[in-house]
Amino acid sequence: MDITNRTVFIVGGTSGIGLGLARRFIAAGSTVIIGGRRNAPIDGLTTVEIDVTDPESVLRARDRVLADHPDLDVVVTMSGVMLVEDLRDPAHFASTETTMATNVLGTIRVIDAFTPYLIERGAGTIITVSSGIAFLPFPIAPTYGASKAAVHAYTEALRAQLAGTGVEVAELVPPAVASHPDIASTNPHALALNDYLDEVTDLLAEQPTPNEILVNGVLMHRWAERDGTYAELVAQRSKALAGLPGR
């Protein structure tokens, strides 16, 4: 896709990968609006308040963005939470509900809010955000992996249903990215944020846009089953379960 001279709404763009991606679009010449649960200005960027777990909040944000930016042609939906769960303790279900409400239902709400507009426009791009964990589970965050697998499957179906409308659908599939100091300190294998964004920017600019935006660091996750490394890698990742209370 042409990442210059676009008008982009990034939902969940107030920090981390989303904020970094916003800056890359701006550097390329695009206009960017950031959506988050707070609408305080960030580095001079235009922000819109949106809570993806609240249907009315999503519709209000849509109406404001389209009123101010009727040329909107890219929607990125990346709001998400990743919570540790102990599946031996039924109390984990609260985390399950929070994760699914944000990562899956929130993603669908944002897509539903903007899809009719983009179809009527006859052009545009929807970018969803899954995870390498959608393809290679991290057992200490089970619902997170399930939610991202759901986003992947939903994105595939969305692409098929929007074929011929002029609206393209791409899926960003991040590996572990050091988008926050806590991640960098706890996961030495996490990809540096700027390195990740360098690869993502190049992939997004390809013509045609890849269906899946796969940086080198996520290929081991995406193709683990194909490459015969799945069971070994899941076993390695299961070692983190030892950190749960009582294990």
KEBATOR-472697 format. One record per atom (N, C-alpha, C): residue in three letters; atom name; x, y, z. Coordinates in steps of 0.02 Angstrom, whole numbers. Atoms other than C-alpha are relative to their C-alpha. Layout:
! residues N
NODE guvo lovo      u      v      w
NODE  ala   CA      X      Y      Z
...
***
This chain:
! residues 247
NODE guvo lovo      u      v      w
NODE  met    N     42    -60      0
NODE  met   CA      0      0      0
NODE  met    C     44     62      0
NODE  asp    N    -35    -64     -2
NODE  asp   CA     51    179    -25
NODE  asp    C    -10     28     70
NODE  ile    N      7    -26    -68
NODE  ile   CA     88    242    151
NODE  ile    C     11     75      4
NODE  thr    N     -5    -72      3
NODE  thr   CA    109    422     94
NODE  thr    C    -69     30    -15
NODE  asn    N     62    -37     15
NODE  asn   CA    -33    547     91
NODE  asn    C    -63    -40     16
NODE  arg    N     60     36    -23
NODE  arg   CA   -154    431    183
NODE  arg    C    -28     35     61
NODE  thr    N     30    -23    -62
NODE  thr   CA   -273    474    322
NODE  thr    C    -16    -61     42
NODE  val    N     -2     62    -38
NODE  val   CA   -254    344    459
NODE  val    C    -28      9     69
NODE  phe    N     24      1    -69
NODE  phe   CA   -351    308    617
NODE  phe    C     27    -63     33
NODE  ile    N    -30     57    -35
NODE  ile   CA   -252    197    737
NODE  ile    C    -33     -5     69
NODE  val    N     35     12    -63
NODE  val   CA   -361    129    877
NODE  val    C     46    -41     45
NODE  gly    N    -49     31    -43
NODE  gly   CA   -250     84   1024
NODE  gly    C     70     25    -16
NODE  gly    N    -64    -27     23
NODE  gly   CA   -111    198    962
NODE  gly    C     32     48     48
NODE  thr    N    -27    -50    -46
NODE  thr   CA    -72    295   1120
NODE  thr    C     67    -20     30
NODE  ser    N    -65     21    -27
NODE  ser   CA     83    193   1162
NODE  ser    C     26    -58    -43
NODE  gly    N    -27     61     29
NODE  gly   CA    198     53   1105
NODE  gly    C      1     -2    -76
NODE  ile    N     -2     10     72
NODE  ile   CA    183    -17    930
NODE  ile    C    -45     49    -36
NODE  gly    N     47    -45     32
NODE  gly   CA     31     88    890
NODE  gly    C     27     71     -8
NODE  leu    N    -27    -68      3
NODE  leu   CA    114    253    932
NODE  leu    C     60      2    -47
NODE  gly    N    -56      2     46
NODE  gly   CA    272    201    842
NODE  gly    C    -22     -3    -72
NODE  leu    N     26      5     69
NODE  leu   CA    172    154    687
NODE  leu    C    -29     67    -22
NODE  ala    N     27    -66     16
NODE  ala   CA     82    322    695
NODE  ala    C     56     47    -23
NODE  arg    N    -56    -44     19
NODE  arg   CA    249    411    689
NODE  arg    C     29    -19    -67
NODE  arg    N    -26     21     65
NODE  arg   CA    305    307    540
NODE  arg    C    -46     23    -56
NODE  phe    N     47    -25     51
NODE  phe   CA    147    350    443
NODE  phe    C      9     75    -10
NODE  ile    N     -8    -72      5
NODE  ile   CA    171    534    484
NODE  ile    C     65     17    -36
NODE  ala    N    -63    -13     32
NODE  ala   CA    353    529    431
NODE  ala    C     -4    -13    -75
NODE  ala    N      8     16     71
NODE  ala   CA    297    455    265
NODE  ala    C    -45     50    -36
NODE  gly    N     41    -51     31
NODE  gly   CA    179    601    236
NODE  gly    C    -75     -8     12
NODE  ser    N     71     12    -13
NODE  ser   CA     13    535    303
NODE  ser    C    -24     41     60
NODE  thr    N     34    -30    -57
NODE  thr   CA   -111    613    423
NODE  thr    C    -23    -56     46
NODE  val    N     16     54    -47
NODE  val   CA   -139    510    581
NODE  val    C    -42     27     57
NODE  ile    N     40    -12    -60
NODE  ile   CA   -274    512    714
NODE  ile    C      9    -61     44
NODE  ile    N    -11     54    -47
NODE  ile   CA   -243    409    870
NODE  ile    C    -61     -7     45
NODE  gly    N     56     13    -45
NODE  gly   CA   -382    327    969
NODE  gly    C     24    -36     63
NODE  gly    N    -16     32    -63
NODE  gly   CA   -368    280   1153
NODE  gly    C    -51     17     52
NODE  arg    N     49    -13    -53
NODE  arg   CA   -463    280   1316
NODE  arg    C      7     69     30
NODE  arg    N     -9    -69    -19
NODE  arg   CA   -391    452   1352
NODE  arg    C     15     40    -62
NODE  asn    N    -11    -40     60
NODE  asn   CA   -391    593   1227
NODE  asn    C     48     59     12
NODE  ala    N    -51    -52    -11
NODE  ala   CA   -250    698   1301
NODE  ala    C     49      0    -58
NODE  pro    N    -48     -3     56
NODE  pro   CA   -130    761   1166
NODE  pro    C     63    -39     14
NODE  ile    N    -62     38     -5
NODE  ile   CA     22    652   1134
NODE  ile    C     48     25    -53
NODE  asp    N    -51    -25     48
NODE  asp   CA    173    736   1055
NODE  asp    C    -32     39    -57
NODE  gly    N     31    -40     52
NODE  gly   CA     57    851    961
NODE  gly    C    -46    -39    -47
NODE  leu    N     43     40     43
NODE  leu   CA    -39    707    882
NODE  leu    C    -73      9     18
NODE  thr    N     72     -4    -11
NODE  thr   CA   -227    716    861
NODE  thr    C    -24    -64     33
NODE  thr    N     25     59    -35
NODE  thr   CA   -312    599    984
NODE  thr    C    -76      3      7
NODE  val    N     72      6     -8
NODE  val   CA   -490    537    998
NODE  val    C    -13    -52     54
NODE  glu    N     16     47    -54
NODE  glu   CA   -564    453   1151
NODE  glu    C    -41    -58    -28
NODE  ile    N     37     59     21
NODE  ile   CA   -622    275   1118
NODE  ile    C     15    -58     47
NODE  asp    N     -5     60    -40
NODE  asp   CA   -655    124   1227
NODE  asp    C    -32    -56    -40
NODE  val    N     26     50     46
NODE  val   CA   -673    -28   1116
NODE  val    C    -47    -50     33
NODE  thr    N     48     44    -34
NODE  thr   CA   -770   -122   1250
NODE  thr    C    -68     32      8
NODE  asp    N     62    -38     -6
NODE  asp   CA   -907     11   1243
NODE  asp    C    -27     16    -69
NODE  pro    N     26    -12     68
NODE  pro   CA  -1014      8   1084
NODE  pro    C    -13     74    -15
NODE  glu    N     16    -70     13
NODE  glu   CA  -1071    188   1105
NODE  glu    C     63     42     -7
NODE  ser    N    -64    -36      6
NODE  ser   CA   -892    249   1130
NODE  ser    C     29     -9    -70
NODE  val    N    -26     13     68
NODE  val   CA   -841    166    966
NODE  val    C    -37     41    -52
NODE  leu    N     40    -38     49
NODE  leu   CA   -984    248    871
NODE  leu    C     14     75      6
NODE  arg    N    -16    -71     -9
NODE  arg   CA   -947    419    947
NODE  arg    C     68     17    -32
NODE  ala    N    -66    -11     29
NODE  ala   CA   -764    403    897
NODE  ala    C     -4     -1    -76
NODE  arg    N      8      2     73
NODE  arg   CA   -812    351    721
NODE  arg    C    -29     65    -27
NODE  asp    N     33    -60     25
NODE  asp   CA   -928    499    700
NODE  asp    C     47     60      3
NODE  arg    N    -46    -57     -6
NODE  arg   CA   -797    622    763
NODE  arg    C     55     -4    -53
NODE  val    N    -55      7     48
NODE  val   CA   -658    551    654
NODE  val    C    -24     15    -70
NODE  leu    N     24    -11     69
NODE  leu   CA   -764    550    496
NODE  leu    C    -23     72    -10
NODE  ala    N     19    -71      6
NODE  ala   CA   -831    725    532
NODE  ala    C     61     44    -12
NODE  asp    N    -60    -41      6
NODE  asp   CA   -656    795    549
NODE  asp    C     45    -22    -58
NODE  his    N    -44     27     52
NODE  his   CA   -573    682    419
NODE  his    C    -41    -43    -49
NODE  pro    N     42     38     47
NODE  pro   CA   -696    634    281
NODE  pro    C     39    -38    -53
NODE  asp    N    -42     36     47
NODE  asp   CA   -549    572    178
NODE  asp    C     34    -60     32
NODE  leu    N    -29     58    -35
NODE  leu   CA   -508    433    304
NODE  leu    C      2    -60    -47
NODE  asp    N     -4     59     44
NODE  asp   CA   -443    282    208
NODE  asp    C     40    -58     29
NODE  val    N    -34     55    -33
NODE  val   CA   -346    175    333
NODE  val    C    -24     -4     72
NODE  val    N     20     12    -69
NODE  val   CA   -412    100    495
NODE  val    C     43    -57     27
NODE  val    N    -41     50    -34
NODE  val   CA   -293      7    611
NODE  val    C    -30    -13     68
NODE  thr    N     31     17    -64
NODE  thr   CA   -373    -85    756
NODE  thr    C     47    -45     39
NODE  met    N    -52     37    -35
NODE  met   CA   -244   -139    884
NODE  met    C     -6      4     76
NODE  ser    N     10      1    -72
NODE  ser   CA   -318   -115   1058
NODE  ser    C      4    -72     25
NODE  gly    N     -6     69    -25
NODE  gly   CA   -272   -267   1162
NODE  gly    C     28     -2     70
NODE  val    N    -28     13    -66
NODE  val   CA   -232   -337   1332
NODE  val    C     27    -72      0
NODE  met    N    -30     66     -9
NODE  met   CA   -122   -485   1380
NODE  met    C      5    -14     74
NODE  leu    N      3     15    -71
NODE  leu   CA   -159   -562   1550
NODE  leu    C     23    -71     14
NODE  val    N    -21     66    -23
NODE  val   CA    -79   -707   1642
NODE  val    C    -60    -34     33
NODE  glu    N     56     37    -28
NODE  glu   CA   -205   -843   1689
NODE  glu    C     23    -68     25
NODE  asp    N    -10     67    -27
NODE  asp   CA   -197   -998   1798
NODE  asp    C    -65    -38    -12
NODE  leu    N     62     35     18
NODE  leu   CA   -324  -1116   1720
NODE  leu    C    -21    -52     52
NODE  arg    N     20     43    -55
NODE  arg   CA   -324  -1223   1877
NODE  arg    C    -44     38     51
NODE  asp    N     38    -42    -46
NODE  asp   CA   -407  -1078   1968
NODE  asp    C    -58     31    -38
NODE  pro    N     57    -26     37
NODE  pro   CA   -585  -1040   1909
NODE  pro    C     -5     76      1
NODE  ala    N      1    -73     -3
NODE  ala   CA   -557   -859   1960
NODE  ala    C     31     32    -62
NODE  his    N    -31    -27     61
NODE  his   CA   -460   -839   1797
NODE  his    C    -52     27    -49
NODE  phe    N     49    -15     52
NODE  phe   CA   -624   -819   1704
NODE  phe    C    -12     75     -8
NODE  ala    N      6    -72      7
NODE  ala   CA   -631   -633   1742
NODE  ala    C     50     27    -50
NODE  ser    N    -52    -20     49
NODE  ser   CA   -469   -613   1645
NODE  ser    C    -19    -23    -70
NODE  thr    N     23     25     65
NODE  thr   CA   -542   -720   1505
NODE  thr    C    -50     49    -30
NODE  glu    N     52    -46     26
NODE  glu   CA   -692   -604   1488
NODE  glu    C     30     66    -21
NODE  thr    N    -32    -64     17
NODE  thr   CA   -585   -447   1490
NODE  thr    C     39     -6    -65
NODE  thr    N    -41      9     60
NODE  thr   CA   -468   -516   1358
NODE  thr    C    -42     -7    -62
NODE  met    N     43      9     58
NODE  met   CA   -604   -573   1240
NODE  met    C    -39     63    -17
NODE  ala    N     38    -61     12
NODE  ala   CA   -704   -413   1262
NODE  ala    C     42     52    -36
NODE  thr    N    -45    -51     30
NODE  thr   CA   -554   -306   1215
NODE  thr    C     28    -24    -67
NODE  asn    N    -39     22     57
NODE  asn   CA   -456   -411   1091
NODE  asn    C    -43    -23    -59
NODE  val    N     41     27     54
NODE  val   CA   -596   -494    993
NODE  val    C    -60     46    -14
NODE  leu    N     59    -41     11
NODE  leu   CA   -759   -399   1018
NODE  leu    C     18     72    -15
NODE  gly    N    -23    -68     15
NODE  gly   CA   -666   -233   1021
NODE  gly    C     23      8    -71
NODE  thr    N    -23     -2     69
NODE  thr   CA   -581   -272    857
NODE  thr    C    -59      0    -49
NODE  ile    N     57      5     45
NODE  ile   CA   -746   -321    776
NODE  ile    C    -42     64      1
NODE  arg    N     39    -62     -4
NODE  arg   CA   -835   -165    841
NODE  arg    C     31     55    -43
NODE  val    N    -33    -52     39
NODE  val   CA   -706    -51    763
NODE  val    C     -8    -14    -75
NODE  ile    N      8     18     71
NODE  ile   CA   -711   -144    598
NODE  ile    C    -72     15    -23
NODE  asp    N     70    -11     19
NODE  asp   CA   -902   -141    595
NODE  asp    C    -17     74     -6
NODE  ala    N     15    -71      0
NODE  ala   CA   -903     45    632
NODE  ala    C     22     34    -65
NODE  phe    N    -28    -35     58
NODE  phe   CA   -797     91    481
NODE  phe    C    -10    -36    -67
NODE  thr    N      6     38     63
NODE  thr   CA   -831    -46    353
NODE  thr    C    -51     30    -49
NODE  pro    N     48    -29     48
NODE  pro   CA   -991     31    278
NODE  pro    C     27     63    -34
NODE  tyr    N    -29    -61     29
NODE  tyr   CA   -901    197    254
NODE  tyr    C     52    -16    -53
NODE  leu    N    -53     17     47
NODE  leu   CA   -751    117    170
NODE  leu    C    -27    -33    -63
NODE  ile    N     31     32     58
NODE  ile   CA   -860     10     57
NODE  ile    C    -32     54    -45
NODE  glu    N     32    -54     39
NODE  glu   CA   -959    164      4
NODE  glu    C     53     42    -36
NODE  arg    N    -55    -37     29
NODE  arg   CA   -795    253    -28
NODE  arg    C     31    -37    -59
NODE  gly    N    -26     41     54
NODE  gly   CA   -740    108   -137
NODE  gly    C     75    -10      3
NODE  ala    N    -72      7     -7
NODE  ala   CA   -562    110    -72
NODE  ala    C     18      8     74
NODE  gly    N    -24     -7    -69
NODE  gly   CA   -463     96     88
NODE  gly    C     33    -64     24
NODE  thr    N    -36     57    -29
NODE  thr   CA   -370    -22    202
NODE  thr    C    -20     -8     73
NODE  ile    N     11     19    -70
NODE  ile   CA   -416   -110    364
NODE  ile    C     59    -42     21
NODE  ile    N    -57     38    -26
NODE  ile   CA   -268   -172    466
NODE  ile    C    -19    -25     70
NODE  thr    N     10     30    -66
NODE  thr   CA   -299   -293    610
NODE  thr    C     68    -18     29
NODE  val    N    -63     19    -34
NODE  val   CA   -169   -345    738
NODE  val    C    -12    -64     38
NODE  ser    N      3     63    -37
NODE  ser   CA   -150   -525    792
NODE  ser    C     64     -7     40
NODE  ser    N    -62     10    -37
NODE  ser   CA     11   -598    863
NODE  ser    C     31    -66    -22
NODE  gly    N    -32     65     10
NODE  gly   CA    139   -734    839
NODE  gly    C    -30    -53     45
NODE  ile    N     30     47    -48
NODE  ile   CA     53   -812    991
NODE  ile    C    -65    -29    -27
NODE  ala    N     59     30     32
NODE  ala   CA   -100   -841    880
NODE  ala    C     18    -67    -32
NODE  phe    N    -22     60     37
NODE  phe   CA      3   -976    793
NODE  phe    C     44    -46     42
NODE  leu    N    -42     38    -45
NODE  leu   CA    117  -1033    935
NODE  leu    C    -17     21     71
NODE  pro    N     27    -22    -64
NODE  pro   CA     31  -1029   1105
NODE  pro    C     54     15     52
NODE  phe    N    -39    -15    -59
NODE  phe   CA    109   -952   1259
NODE  phe    C    -45    -20     59
NODE  pro    N     49     28    -45
NODE  pro   CA     23  -1061   1391
NODE  pro    C    -16     41     62
NODE  ile    N     15    -41    -59
NODE  ile   CA     36   -934   1532
NODE  ile    C    -50     55    -15
NODE  ala    N     51    -50     21
NODE  ala   CA    -78   -816   1433
NODE  ala    C    -48    -34    -50
NODE  pro    N     39     41     46
NODE  pro   CA   -203   -940   1360
NODE  pro    C    -55     37    -38
NODE  thr    N     54    -35     35
NODE  thr   CA   -349   -825   1321
NODE  thr    C     28     51    -49
NODE  tyr    N    -31    -46     48
NODE  tyr   CA   -233   -699   1241
NODE  tyr    C     14    -36    -66
NODE  gly    N    -13     38     61
NODE  gly   CA   -176   -832   1118
NODE  gly    C    -64    -17    -37
NODE  ala    N     64     16     32
NODE  ala   CA   -355   -886   1087
NODE  ala    C    -31     61    -33
NODE  ser    N     29    -61     28
NODE  ser   CA   -409   -707   1058
NODE  ser    C     36     20    -64
NODE  lys    N    -37    -19     59
NODE  lys   CA   -270   -675    933
NODE  lys    C    -10    -50    -57
NODE  ala    N     17     49     51
NODE  ala   CA   -307   -838    842
NODE  ala    C    -68     18    -30
NODE  ala    N     65    -21     24
NODE  ala   CA   -487   -775    830
NODE  ala    C      6     61    -46
NODE  val    N    -11    -58     43
NODE  val   CA   -427   -608    759
NODE  val    C     27    -22    -68
NODE  his    N    -27     25     63
NODE  his   CA   -327   -703    628
NODE  his    C    -55    -30    -43
NODE  ala    N     53     33     39
NODE  ala   CA   -475   -810    575
NODE  ala    C    -52     51    -24
NODE  tyr    N     48    -51     19
NODE  tyr   CA   -592   -660    574
NODE  tyr    C     27     43    -57
NODE  thr    N    -31    -40     52
NODE  thr   CA   -470   -561    468
NODE  thr    C     -2    -36    -68
NODE  glu    N      3     39     61
NODE  glu   CA   -462   -701    340
NODE  glu    C    -70      2    -30
NODE  ala    N     69     -2     24
NODE  ala   CA   -652   -704    328
NODE  ala    C    -18     69    -25
NODE  leu    N     14    -68     21
NODE  leu   CA   -662   -515    318
NODE  leu    C     30     15    -68
NODE  arg    N    -33    -11     65
NODE  arg   CA   -539   -511    174
NODE  arg    C    -41    -33    -56
NODE  ala    N     39     35     51
NODE  ala   CA   -642   -640     80
NODE  ala    C    -66     37    -14
NODE  gln    N     64    -32      9
NODE  gln   CA   -805   -547    110
NODE  gln    C      5     70    -32
NODE  leu    N     -8    -67     29
NODE  leu   CA   -735   -377     58
NODE  leu    C     34     -2    -68
NODE  ala    N    -30      5     67
NODE  ala   CA   -655   -443   -101
NODE  ala    C    -45     33    -52
NODE  gly    N     38    -33     53
NODE  gly   CA   -708   -336   -248
NODE  gly    C    -29     67     20
NODE  thr    N     27    -64    -22
NODE  thr   CA   -757   -186   -142
NODE  thr    C     49     58     -6
NODE  gly    N    -52    -51      0
NODE  gly   CA   -592    -94   -160
NODE  gly    C     32      9     68
NODE  val    N    -28     -5    -68
NODE  val   CA   -559   -114     27
NODE  val    C     45    -60     12
NODE  glu    N    -47     54    -13
NODE  glu   CA   -403   -215     64
NODE  glu    C      5    -12     75
NODE  val    N     -4     20    -70
NODE  val   CA   -374   -308    227
NODE  val    C     69    -31     11
NODE  ala    N    -66     26    -17
NODE  ala   CA   -203   -338    304
NODE  ala    C      1    -16     75
NODE  glu    N     -6     22    -70
NODE  glu   CA   -152   -422    467
NODE  glu    C     72      9     23
NODE  leu    N    -66    -10    -32
NODE  leu   CA     -6   -363    573
NODE  leu    C      9    -56     51
NODE  val    N    -12     58    -43
NODE  val   CA     71   -514    661
NODE  val    C     65     11     38
NODE  pro    N    -62    -14    -35
NODE  pro   CA    197   -452    790
NODE  pro    C     27    -60     39
NODE  pro    N    -30     43    -50
NODE  pro   CA    320   -561    885
NODE  pro    C      3     39     66
NODE  ala    N    -13    -40    -59
NODE  ala   CA    373   -506   1059
NODE  ala    C     41     61    -20
NODE  val    N    -33    -63     17
NODE  val   CA    421   -323   1038
NODE  val    C     11     40     63
NODE  ala    N    -17    -39    -59
NODE  ala   CA    508   -217   1169
NODE  ala    C    -30     70     -5
NODE  ser    N     36    -63      7
NODE  ser   CA    375    -83   1159
NODE  ser    C     -8     37     66
NODE  his    N      3    -30    -67
NODE  his   CA    388    -47   1346
NODE  his    C     61    -25     38
NODE  pro    N    -60     22    -37
NODE  pro   CA    537    -52   1466
NODE  pro    C    -10    -66     38
NODE  asp    N     12     63    -37
NODE  asp   CA    453   -194   1565
NODE  asp    C     10    -60    -45
NODE  ile    N     -9     56     47
NODE  ile   CA    452   -304   1410
NODE  ile    C     74    -11    -13
NODE  ala    N    -72      6     14
NODE  ala   CA    633   -267   1372
NODE  ala    C     37    -32     57
NODE  ser    N    -36     26    -58
NODE  ser   CA    684   -311   1549
NODE  ser    C    -17    -73     14
NODE  thr    N     21     68    -15
NODE  thr   CA    586   -474   1560
NODE  thr    C      9    -49    -58
NODE  asn    N     -7     43     59
NODE  asn   CA    609   -540   1383
NODE  asn    C     59     23    -42
NODE  pro    N    -59    -21     38
NODE  pro   CA    786   -525   1315
NODE  pro    C     -5    -15    -74
NODE  his    N      8     18     70
NODE  his   CA    726   -600   1151
NODE  his    C    -48     47    -37
NODE  ala    N     47    -46     31
NODE  ala   CA    600   -461   1119
NODE  ala    C     36     44    -51
NODE  leu    N    -29    -40     54
NODE  leu   CA    632   -367    957
NODE  leu    C     -4     74     19
NODE  ala    N      0    -72    -13
NODE  ala   CA    682   -185    977
NODE  ala    C    -55     34    -41
NODE  leu    N     58    -31     32
NODE  leu   CA    534    -73    936
NODE  leu    C     18     32    -67
NODE  asn    N    -17    -33     63
NODE  asn   CA    623     30    803
NODE  asn    C     19    -50    -54
NODE  asp    N    -16     52     50
NODE  asp   CA    691   -126    719
NODE  asp    C    -64    -31    -27
NODE  tyr    N     64     28     22
NODE  tyr   CA    516   -198    714
NODE  tyr    C    -35     48    -48
NODE  leu    N     35    -49     41
NODE  leu   CA    443    -38    643
NODE  leu    C     35     10    -68
NODE  asp    N    -36     -4     64
NODE  asp   CA    580    -30    510
NODE  asp    C    -26    -54    -48
NODE  glu    N     23     55     43
NODE  glu   CA    527   -201    444
NODE  glu    C    -74      9    -19
NODE  val    N     72     -8     14
NODE  val   CA    340   -164    460
NODE  val    C    -11     54    -53
NODE  thr    N      9    -54     48
NODE  thr   CA    354     -1    365
NODE  thr    C     17    -23    -70
NODE  asp    N    -19     25     66
NODE  asp   CA    445    -86    222
NODE  asp    C    -53    -49    -28
NODE  leu    N     49     49     23
NODE  leu   CA    317   -227    215
NODE  leu    C    -66     33    -18
NODE  leu    N     62    -35     16
NODE  leu   CA    168   -110    220
NODE  leu    C      4     37    -66
NODE  ala    N     -9    -38     62
NODE  ala   CA    240    -11     75
NODE  ala    C      4    -43    -62
NODE  glu    N     -3     44     58
NODE  glu   CA    248   -164    -36
NODE  glu    C    -64      5    -41
NODE  gln    N     57      2     45
NODE  gln   CA    134   -174   -187
NODE  gln    C     -4    -69    -32
NODE  pro    N     56    -16    -43
NODE  pro   CA     19   -265   -165
NODE  pro    C     18    -10     73
NODE  thr    N    -12      8    -71
NODE  thr   CA      6   -258     23
NODE  thr    C     -4    -74     18
NODE  pro    N      6     70    -20
NODE  pro   CA     44   -429     98
NODE  pro    C    -62    -11     44
NODE  asn    N     57     16    -44
NODE  asn   CA   -106   -513    178
NODE  asn    C     21     -2     73
NODE  glu    N    -27      4    -68
NODE  glu   CA      1   -545    332
NODE  glu    C     67     38      2
NODE  ile    N    -61    -39     -8
NODE  ile   CA    135   -423    388
NODE  ile    C     44    -39     48
NODE  leu    N    -42     46    -39
NODE  leu   CA    267   -547    447
NODE  leu    C     72     22     -2
NODE  val    N    -71    -17     -4
NODE  val   CA    435   -482    505
NODE  val    C     39    -64     12
NODE  asn    N    -41     61     -6
NODE  asn   CA    580   -604    513
NODE  asn    C     -7    -32     69
NODE  gly    N      3     26    -68
NODE  gly   CA    564   -621    702
NODE  gly    C    -62    -39     17
NODE  val    N     62     36    -14
NODE  val   CA    389   -694    692
NODE  val    C     -8    -63    -43
NODE  leu    N      7     56     46
NODE  leu   CA    419   -824    556
NODE  leu    C      3    -67     37
NODE  met    N     -5     63    -38
NODE  met   CA    468   -958    684
NODE  met    C    -67    -17     33
NODE  his    N     66     11    -29
NODE  his   CA    296   -934    765
NODE  his    C    -50    -20    -54
NODE  arg    N     51      8     53
NODE  arg   CA    195   -923    606
NODE  arg    C      4    -69    -33
NODE  trp    N     -8     62     38
NODE  trp   CA    268  -1079    526
NODE  trp    C     24    -58     42
NODE  ala    N    -25     53    -44
NODE  ala   CA    307  -1187    678
NODE  ala    C    -30    -68    -17
NODE  glu    N     31     64     16
NODE  glu   CA    182  -1322    632
NODE  glu    C     28    -27    -66
NODE  arg    N    -27     21     65
NODE  arg   CA    241  -1326    451
NODE  arg    C     71    -25      5
NODE  asp    N    -71     15     -5
NODE  asp   CA    423  -1333    504
NODE  asp    C     15    -56     49
NODE  gly    N    -11     55    -47
NODE  gly   CA    398  -1471    633
NODE  gly    C     30     19     66
NODE  thr    N    -30    -24    -63
NODE  thr   CA    456  -1363    779
NODE  thr    C    -52     17     52
NODE  tyr    N     55    -24    -42
NODE  tyr   CA    285  -1333    858
NODE  tyr    C      4    -29     71
NODE  ala    N      2     32    -66
NODE  ala   CA    289  -1461   1001
NODE  ala    C     59     22     43
NODE  glu    N    -60    -20    -37
NODE  glu   CA    467  -1416   1051
NODE  glu    C     -6     72     25
NODE  leu    N      5    -70    -19
NODE  leu   CA    432  -1230   1053
NODE  leu    C    -54     11     53
NODE  val    N     52     -6    -51
NODE  val   CA    270  -1248   1151
NODE  val    C     26    -25     67
NODE  ala    N    -29     26    -62
NODE  ala   CA    363  -1353   1279
NODE  ala    C     47     51     32
NODE  gln    N    -44    -52    -26
NODE  gln   CA    494  -1217   1296
NODE  gln    C    -39     57     31
NODE  arg    N     39    -57    -23
NODE  arg   CA    363  -1083   1317
NODE  arg    C    -42    -18     62
NODE  ser    N     38     22    -58
NODE  ser   CA    271  -1189   1446
NODE  ser    C     40      5     65
NODE  lys    N    -41     -7    -60
NODE  lys   CA    418  -1169   1566
NODE  lys    C    -21     60     42
NODE  ala    N     22    -60    -36
NODE  ala   CA    346  -1000   1612
NODE  ala    C    -55    -16     51
NODE  leu    N     53     19    -47
NODE  leu   CA    203  -1091   1701
NODE  leu    C     27    -12     70
NODE  ala    N    -30     11    -66
NODE  ala   CA    324  -1130   1842
NODE  ala    C     -3     61     44
NODE  gly    N      4    -62    -39
NODE  gly   CA    308   -949   1894
NODE  gly    C    -68     14     30
NODE  leu    N     66    -10    -30
NODE  leu   CA    124   -965   1936
NODE  leu    C      0    -20     74
NODE  pro    N      2     18    -71
NODE  pro   CA     83   -970   2122
NODE  pro    C    -17    -74     11
NODE  gly    N     15     69    -17
NODE  gly   CA     89  -1145   2194
NODE  gly    C     26    -51    -49
NODE  arg    N    -26     48     49
NODE  arg   CA    177  -1222   2044
NODE  arg    C     71    -21     18
***
